[in-house]
Each structure stands twice: as structure tokens, then as C-alpha cells.
Amino acid sequence: MGIKRREAKPANQEIDFTGAMTEKEVARILRVKPPTVAKWRRTGAENAPPCVKISERVHLYPLAQFKEW
């Protein structure tokens, strides 16, 4: 039984960054440690909250997509 990977969002899809959250904020809401959220993101786990890569070190979690998740 392996980890299922999420499908990436199309590059041309517009994303609302109003209220975007950091990994620390998402971890606090989910009551897990930030490295857990980072691991979900890195492995592409199917159950990971949706995030957008801003730079090599910065990933944001759009609030609207997080609420849908």
C-alpha cells in the first residue's frame, strides 16, 4: 500500500490568496507539528491540504481551498 499522490492544479488556474496561511498556521489549526504538514506537501500525499509553491522555501495555503479541503 503506497502513498497516493495528488494531482497538481493547472498552472493557468487563478487562485485567491486572500487570507493565505503559512505552514505553521496550518499546522496550528490541524494540531500537528509544522514538519508533518511539510512532509505531506513533499510526498504529495492525497490527504494533504492544498498549497501553492511561491518560491523554493515558501509555500502558502490559500484559505478558500483549505476550507474546501
N, C-alpha and C positions, 0 to 999 in steps of 0.2 A: 504494500500500500504506500504509494508515494504522495508527495505534496502536489496538489493541483495548482497550476499557475493561472493567474487572472489574465484576461485579455486586455491589452493596452487600449486606451481610448484613442480614437483617431486624432492626429495632430491638428486637424482643422476644426475640431470641436471647441466652441467657446466655453470657457469656464469662468464662473463667478467667484472671484477671490474675496468678496466681502466677508469679513469675519474668518478668513483663513487661519488655521491653527498650526502651531508647531508640533513637533513630535512629543515634546514634553507636555504640552497641553492635552493632546490626545491621550497620552499615557495616564495623565491625572484623571481624565474623565472615565477611562476604561478600567482604572485601578490596577494598572500593570506598570512595570518599570519601562522607561524610555528605550532601553536596549531590546525589549520584547517587541515593541512597535517597529523598531528599526529592522529587526530580524524578519518580521512579517513582510515588510516592504522589500528587503533584499532578496528574499526567497520567492517573492511573488505569490505568497500563499493566497489561496482562494478566499479565505475568510478575513483578509487584511482590509483595513479601511482604505478607501481610495485616496491617493495622494498624487501630487504633481511635482516633478523634479524641476526646481528653479535653477540650481547650479549643482556642482559636484557634491557639495556638502549640505545644501539646503533643499528640503522637501517640505511642501506645505500641504495641508489637508483642508480643502475647501469645505466650509461649513455646510452648504446646501447638500453636497454629495455625501458628507459624513452623516448628516441626518437621515438621508435616504438609505444609507448602508445599514 
